[in-house]
Amino acid sequence: MGISYEPLTHGPNSFRDGVQFVEDVRTWASAYEAKTMVPDPVNHKVAEETTAILLCNVPSFLKPAGKKAVASLMDERLRRAMLYFSSLPQV
């Protein structure tokens, strides 16, 4: 597939075992998300349209609650990148 493992801590050929490989990928993914998952109006448009699709069969009066339910399934970084609620009320 042509995937380079150079950016991983123990890559490309120095992995002790599969667990170390997964940990390296997880560390790399977290750093990548922190760098690239930033607030953007395009992300917001995608979030709004996706939420509309998810809630298309929900009665209108329940859609605000449905939108909060959808947002609650996102982690804080994703909500921020999607320009959704900066934080949800703690229950």
C-alpha positions in Angstrom: 0.0 0.0 0.0 3.0 2.3 0.2 2.4 3.4 3.7 5.5 4.9 5.4 6.0 4.0 9.1 8.9 6.5 9.4 6.9 9.0 11.5 6.2 6.4 14.2 8.5 6.3 17.2 9.8 2.8 16.5 9.2 2.7 12.8 9.7 1.5 10.2 11.2 -1.9 11.4 12.0 -1.6 15.1 8.6 -2.6 16.6 9.0 -4.9 19.6 5.5 -6.3 19.1 2.0 -5.5 17.9 1.1 -3.7 21.1 4.0 -1.3 20.6 3.0 -0.7 17.0 -0.6 0.1 18.1 0.7 2.5 20.8 2.9 4.2 18.3 0.0 4.6 15.8 -2.2 5.9 18.7 0.4 8.5 19.7 0.9 9.6 16.1 -2.9 9.8 15.5 -3.4 12.0 18.6 -0.6 14.4 17.4 -2.0 14.5 13.9 -5.6 15.2 15.2 -4.3 18.0 17.5 -2.6 19.6 14.5 -5.3 19.1 11.8 -8.6 19.0 13.6 -9.1 22.7 13.9 -12.3 24.8 13.7 -13.4 25.5 10.2 -16.7 26.7 8.6 -16.5 23.8 6.1 -16.4 21.3 9.0 -19.4 23.0 10.5 -21.3 22.7 7.3 -20.5 19.0 7.1 -21.6 18.5 10.8 -24.9 20.4 10.2 -25.7 18.3 7.1 -24.7 15.0 8.7 -26.8 15.8 11.7 -29.8 16.7 9.5 -29.5 13.3 7.8 -29.3 11.5 11.2 -32.4 13.4 12.4 -34.4 13.4 9.2 -37.1 11.1 10.7 -37.2 12.8 14.1 -40.2 15.0 14.8 -39.4 18.8 14.6 -40.0 19.5 18.2 -37.4 16.8 19.2 -34.6 17.9 16.8 -32.9 20.3 19.2 -32.6 17.5 21.7 -31.5 15.2 18.9 -28.8 17.6 17.9 -27.5 17.7 21.5 -27.6 13.9 21.6 -25.5 13.7 18.3 -23.0 16.3 19.7 -22.7 14.3 22.9 -21.3 11.4 20.9 -18.4 13.6 19.7 -15.4 14.1 21.8 -14.4 17.7 22.7 -11.8 18.1 19.9 -14.3 17.0 17.2 -17.0 19.3 18.6 -14.6 22.2 18.5 -13.4 21.3 15.0 -17.0 21.1 13.8 -17.8 24.5 15.5 -20.5 22.7 17.5 -21.1 23.4 21.1 -17.9 24.2 22.8 -19.0 22.1 25.8 -22.2 20.3 26.8 -23.8 20.8 30.1 -22.7 18.4 32.7 -25.4 16.1 34.0 
